[in-house]
Amino acid sequence: MLFFFERSNSKGIQLNFIDILAAKLYKGFNLRQKIEELESGFPNYYFNREVIVRTISYIVSNGKEVDRNYILSNLNYEHFNMYWDEVCDCYRKVLDFLFKERFIISQKWMPYENMLIPLIIFLRSIHKTDFSQMNENQYEFIKYWYWSSNFAQRYSSGSNEAIIQDASILSNIAQNKKISDKAFFSRLKIQITSPEDILSFSKKGNVIYKGILNLINFASKGLIDWSNSSQLHLNSKLEDHHIFPKEYIKNKFKDNEQILSLIDCVANRTLIPKITNIKIGKKSPSQYLKELMKINPNIVESLKNHLIPIEIIDGAYDDFYIAFLEKRAEAIFKLIEKYIIAKEQKIVDLFYQPPKTKGNIKIFASYYNKKVEAIFDIETQQVHYNGEVLSVSAAADKAKYNLSGKDNTSTNGWRFWKYINEQNQERYIDDFRKIKK
């Protein structure tokens, strides 16, 4: 019934998940009005309603749920009255932090909006909910996590799981706790391993495409205009300008299929205001840049700022488009090496802590919609269940029998029993399994 209602109300009007939630909350919380008040109070910001709603869901569920079914089934107006102002205040502070630190040049060019949720939870866990209260190591972690997640395309699929995992991780980092799940670091492995890989990204909707343009902004401590040396800002109407104009390439290299296939490559793109882009038209790079030099004698500094080889002004690349792409791709890759690849081991050394190898932990499992609990001895690799000390799998078989009355089961106990790790995540006790040599 809910599935049907999400698509059409009695008048046949298309409804989305937020519309349904707004109707459910209306008795005690006017969601639409609250959003309007928020946007009128901060007109230079865009606030994504789903980001706010999912953050409240994460808080209410104690870090376990952010999906639509849970939200529509379990959240009520009391939850929103309790957490709305706090979450919105943190949301605004996170955006301020991302702009100020140059992680994003504008909200339109933000690679993943869902990454705001873990950052809101991080801020909420910091003393006085102020980024000024984080220490240097925490800032290093935020930088690595942010750029690695973008370039690993971590939020492109299964984003609900990534939100929950990362929000829990960042909350613990805010509290100066270590990460015992080493698999977390492998999830941040990036897909770009050489300058040549950069040439394959040409769609502006692609997160790596956006990530590269934002990383250039971050490394330059803020992109500047080409008409003058003023800083571009969050309200700038930016376009991903072709450094070599499309029409120039089509006319100059019309018989070269390789070059034509690379017209929209991200190495040929940079973010500049729309009005500047319009003036450039079909001219060669050297021609339009020399014209711009008449109104901005410091255009060379603008090019350096945008990571563009300055020889382009003298026409050194007018006839050598591929050489230009390779040169700029190398410069971009050096940034990726500096801010992600070279940081990986340092981050692991600073924040990884192997799971403990001794002592007892509480474990649990569910079977036939019933829950059973036990104790796992990490050192002996045995389970204390119902007054007996059993092997992991024997304890699982016995628990299944007690819950269902069915015997003759054969269970991999390592993938049956679970525990709650330091990041408040459910994990199988297979994490503690000692491989026999």
C-alpha positions in Angstrom: 0.0 0.0 0.0 2.8 2.4 0.9 4.5 1.4 -2.4 1.5 2.5 -4.3 0.9 5.7 -2.3 4.5 6.8 -2.9 3.7 7.1 -6.6 0.2 8.5 -6.7 -2.3 10.1 -4.3 -6.0 10.2 -4.8 -5.7 13.0 -7.4 -3.1 11.1 -9.5 -0.3 13.5 -8.5 3.2 12.1 -8.4 4.5 11.9 -4.8 7.9 11.2 -3.5 9.2 9.8 -0.3 9.6 13.3 1.3 6.0 14.3 0.3 4.6 11.2 2.1 6.8 11.9 5.2 5.6 15.5 5.2 2.0 14.4 5.2 2.7 11.9 8.0 4.4 14.6 10.2 1.9 17.4 9.5 -0.1 16.9 12.7 2.9 18.0 14.8 5.6 19.2 12.5 5.2 21.2 9.2 8.2 19.9 7.2 7.6 22.1 4.2 7.3 25.2 6.3 10.5 24.4 8.2 12.4 24.0 5.0 11.1 27.3 3.7 12.1 29.0 7.0 15.6 27.4 6.8 16.1 28.6 3.2 14.8 32.1 3.8 17.1 32.4 6.8 20.2 31.3 4.7 19.4 32.2 1.1 22.9 31.5 -0.2 22.7 27.8 0.8 20.8 24.9 -0.6 19.5 22.4 2.0 18.7 18.9 0.7 15.6 17.7 2.6 16.7 14.0 2.4 20.1 14.8 4.0 18.3 16.3 7.0 15.7 13.5 7.2 18.3 10.7 6.9 20.5 12.3 9.6 17.6 12.5 12.0 16.9 8.8 11.2 20.5 7.9 11.9 20.3 9.6 15.3 16.9 8.1 16.3 17.9 4.6 15.3 21.1 4.8 17.2 23.2 4.7 14.1 21.5 1.7 12.4 18.9 3.0 9.9 18.7 5.6 7.2 16.5 3.9 4.6 13.1 5.1 3.5 11.1 2.2 4.9 12.5 2.8 8.4 11.9 6.5 8.1 8.3 6.3 7.0 7.5 3.5 9.4 9.3 4.7 12.6 9.9 8.4 12.6 7.3 10.8 14.0 6.8 14.5 14.6 8.3 14.3 18.1 11.6 13.1 16.6 11.7 16.1 14.2 10.7 18.6 16.9 13.6 17.2 19.0 16.4 17.1 16.4 15.5 19.5 13.6 17.2 22.6 14.8 20.3 20.8 15.9 20.7 18.9 12.7 20.1 22.0 10.5 22.6 24.0 12.5 25.2 21.3 12.0 24.3 21.1 8.3 25.0 24.8 7.8 28.3 24.6 9.8 29.4 21.6 7.6 28.7 23.6 4.4 30.6 26.5 5.9 33.5 24.2 6.7 33.6 22.7 3.2 33.5 26.1 1.5 36.1 27.6 3.9 38.5 24.7 3.5 37.9 24.6 -0.3 36.6 21.0 -0.4 33.8 22.3 -2.6 33.7 25.3 -4.9 29.9 25.4 -5.0 27.1 23.1 -3.9 26.2 22.4 -7.5 29.6 20.7 -8.0 29.5 18.7 -4.8 30.3 15.1 -5.7 28.1 13.3 -3.1 25.5 15.1 -1.0 25.1 12.0 1.2 28.6 12.5 2.5 27.2 15.5 4.4 25.5 13.1 6.8 28.7 11.5 8.3 30.2 15.0 8.5 27.1 16.3 10.4 27.4 13.3 12.8 31.2 14.0 13.2 30.5 17.7 14.0 27.7 16.6 16.4 30.2 14.4 18.3 32.8 17.2 18.5 33.0 19.3 21.7 30.8 22.4 21.3 29.9 21.3 17.8 32.5 23.5 16.3 35.2 22.4 13.7 37.7 24.6 15.5 37.6 22.0 18.3 39.0 19.2 16.2 42.7 18.4 16.5 45.2 18.1 13.6 44.9 14.3 13.3 41.2 14.5 13.1 41.5 17.1 10.3 44.0 14.8 8.5 41.5 12.0 8.7 38.6 14.2 7.4 40.7 15.2 4.4 41.8 11.7 3.6 38.3 10.2 4.0 36.7 13.0 2.0 38.9 12.7 -1.1 39.3 9.0 -1.0 35.6 8.4 -0.8 35.1 10.6 -3.8 37.8 9.0 -5.9 36.8 5.5 -4.8 33.2 6.3 -5.8 32.2 5.0 -2.4 28.7 6.4 -2.4 27.8 5.5 -6.0 26.0 2.3 -4.9 24.8 1.0 -1.6 25.0 4.5 -0.2 22.8 3.8 2.8 25.3 1.2 4.1 28.2 3.7 3.4 26.4 6.4 5.3 25.9 4.3 8.4 29.4 2.9 8.3 31.1 6.3 7.8 28.9 8.2 10.2 29.8 5.6 12.9 33.5 5.8 12.0 33.6 9.6 12.0 31.7 9.8 15.3 34.4 7.6 16.8 37.2 9.7 15.2 35.6 12.8 16.8 35.9 11.0 20.2 39.5 10.1 19.5 38.8 6.4 19.2 40.6 4.0 16.8 39.2 2.0 13.9 39.3 -1.8 14.4 37.7 -2.7 11.1 40.7 -2.8 8.7 38.3 -3.5 5.8 37.2 0.1 6.1 40.5 1.3 4.7 40.2 -1.0 1.7 36.9 0.5 0.9 38.7 3.8 0.4 41.0 2.4 -2.3 40.8 4.7 -5.3 40.5 3.7 -8.9 42.9 6.1 -10.5 46.5 4.7 -10.5 48.1 6.7 -13.4 47.7 9.9 -15.3 46.3 8.0 -18.2 43.3 7.0 -16.1 42.2 10.6 -15.9 41.7 10.8 -19.6 38.8 8.4 -19.4 36.5 10.7 -17.4 34.4 13.0 -19.6 30.9 13.1 -18.1 30.1 16.0 -15.8 27.7 13.8 -13.8 30.6 11.4 -12.9 31.8 11.8 -9.3 35.4 11.5 -10.2 35.0 14.2 -12.9 33.5 16.5 -10.2 36.1 15.3 -7.7 39.0 16.3 -9.9 37.7 19.8 -10.4 37.1 20.2 -6.7 40.5 18.8 -5.9 42.1 21.5 -8.1 40.2 24.1 -6.2 41.3 22.6 -2.9 45.0 22.4 -3.8 45.0 26.0 -5.2 43.3 27.2 -1.9 40.5 28.5 -4.0 40.1 29.0 -7.8 40.3 32.5 -9.2 38.6 34.1 -12.1 40.2 34.6 -15.5 38.9 38.1 -16.2 40.5 39.3 -12.9 42.2 37.7 -10.0 39.2 37.7 -7.7 38.3 34.5 -5.8 35.4 32.4 -7.1 32.9 31.7 -4.4 29.8 29.6 -3.6 27.4 32.0 -5.5 29.6 32.1 -8.6 27.7 30.7 -11.6 30.3 28.3 -12.8 30.6 26.2 -15.9 33.1 23.4 -16.7 34.7 25.3 -19.5 36.6 23.6 -22.4 40.1 24.9 -22.2 40.4 23.9 -25.9 37.0 25.0 -27.2 34.9 22.2 -28.7 34.4 23.9 -32.0 38.1 24.7 -32.3 38.9 21.0 -31.8 36.2 19.8 -34.2 37.5 22.1 -37.0 41.3 21.7 -36.3 41.3 18.0 -35.8 38.2 16.9 -37.7 39.9 13.8 -39.1 41.5 12.6 -35.9 39.1 10.2 -34.1 41.3 9.9 -31.0 41.3 13.7 -30.4 37.6 14.0 -31.2 36.8 11.3 -28.6 38.7 13.4 -25.9 36.9 16.7 -26.5 35.1 16.5 -23.2 37.9 14.9 -21.1 38.1 16.4 -17.6 41.8 17.3 -18.3 40.4 19.8 -20.9 37.9 21.3 -18.4 38.1 23.9 -15.6 35.5 25.8 -13.7 35.1 29.5 -14.6 32.1 31.9 -14.6 29.6 31.5 -17.4 30.1 35.0 -18.8 33.8 34.3 -19.4 33.0 31.0 -21.0 30.6 32.7 -23.5 33.2 35.2 -24.6 35.7 32.5 -25.5 33.7 30.9 -28.3 35.6 29.0 -31.0 39.0 30.7 -30.8 42.3 28.9 -30.2 43.5 28.8 -26.6 46.4 31.2 -27.4 44.1 33.6 -29.1 41.4 34.0 -26.5 44.0 33.9 -23.7 45.9 36.8 -25.2 42.6 38.7 -25.5 41.9 38.0 -21.9 45.4 39.3 -21.0 44.4 42.7 -22.2 41.9 43.0 -19.4 43.8 40.8 -16.9 47.6 41.2 -17.1 47.9 38.5 -14.4 46.2 35.8 -16.5 49.3 33.7 -16.1 48.6 33.4 -12.3 45.0 32.4 -13.2 46.3 29.6 -15.4 48.7 28.4 -12.7 45.8 28.5 -10.2 43.7 26.3 -12.5 46.6 23.9 -13.0 47.0 24.8 -16.7 50.5 24.9 -18.3 51.3 28.5 -19.0 52.9 27.8 -22.3 49.4 27.5 -23.7 49.3 31.4 -24.0 52.2 31.4 -26.5 50.4 28.8 -28.7 52.8 25.9 -27.7 49.8 23.5 -27.6 47.5 24.9 -30.3 48.5 22.1 -32.6 49.2 19.5 -29.9 46.0 18.8 -28.1 47.1 15.3 -26.9 50.3 16.7 -25.5 48.3 19.3 -23.6 46.0 16.6 -22.1 48.9 14.5 -21.0 50.7 17.4 -19.4 47.6 18.5 -17.4 46.7 14.9 -16.5 50.1 14.4 -15.0 49.6 17.6 -12.9 46.2 16.4 -11.7 47.6 13.0 -10.9 50.3 14.5 -8.7 47.5 16.1 -6.6 45.8 12.7 -6.3 49.1 11.2 -5.2 49.7 14.0 -2.7 46.4 14.1 -1.0 45.3 10.5 -1.3 47.8 7.8 -2.3 50.7 9.2 -0.3 48.5 9.6 2.8 47.1 6.1 2.9 49.7 4.4 5.1 49.9 7.4 7.5 46.2 7.3 8.0 46.2 3.5 8.7 49.1 3.9 11.1 47.4 6.8 13.0 43.9 5.3 13.2 43.9 1.6 12.9 43.9 -0.6 16.0 43.7 -4.4 15.5 40.8 -6.1 17.3 41.7 -7.4 20.7 43.0 -11.0 20.8 42.1 -11.9 24.4 39.1 -11.7 26.6 35.4 -12.4 26.3 32.9 -10.5 24.2 29.1 -10.7 24.0 27.7 -12.2 20.8 24.3 -12.8 19.4 22.4 -14.2 16.5 18.9 -14.3 15.0 17.1 -17.3 13.8 13.3 -17.8 13.0 12.9 -14.1 14.1 14.2 -14.9 17.5 17.4 -13.6 19.1 19.9 -15.6 21.1 22.9 -14.4 23.1 26.2 -16.0 24.2 29.8 -15.2 25.1 32.7 -15.7 22.8 36.2 -16.4 24.2 38.6 -14.7 21.7 41.7 -16.6 22.9 40.2 -20.1 23.1 37.9 -19.6 20.1 35.0 -21.2 22.0 31.4 -20.1 22.8 29.8 -20.1 26.2 26.2 -20.9 25.5 23.4 -22.1 27.8 25.8 -23.3 30.4 28.1 -25.2 28.0 31.4 -24.4 26.4 31.2 -25.4 22.7 33.0 -24.8 19.4 31.7 -21.8 17.4 29.7 -24.0 14.9 28.5 -26.5 17.5 27.1 -23.6 19.6 25.4 -22.2 16.4 23.8 -25.6 15.7 22.6 -25.9 19.3 21.2 -22.3 19.3 19.3 -23.1 16.0 17.8 -26.3 17.6 16.7 -24.4 20.7 15.1 -21.7 18.7 13.4 -23.8 16.0 13.2 -27.4 17.4 15.0 -28.6 14.2 18.1 -30.6 14.5 20.5 -32.0 11.9 21.6 -28.5 11.0 25.1 -27.8 9.8 26.1 -24.2 10.4 29.2 -22.1 9.8 29.2 -20.5 13.2 31.7 -17.8 12.2 29.0 -16.4 9.9 26.2 -17.0 12.4 27.3 -15.3 15.5 27.7 -11.5 15.5 29.1 -8.8 17.8 29.0 -5.0 18.1 32.4 -3.5 17.3 33.8 -0.2 18.6 32.2 1.6 15.7 28.8 0.4 16.9 28.5 -1.8 13.8 27.2 -5.4 13.7 30.0 -7.7 12.6 30.4 -11.5 12.3 32.8 -13.0 14.8 34.7 -14.2 11.7 36.7 -11.0 12.4 38.4 -12.9 15.3 38.9 -16.2 13.5 42.4 -17.6 13.9 43.6 -19.3 10.7 45.2 -22.6 11.6 48.7 -23.2 10.1 
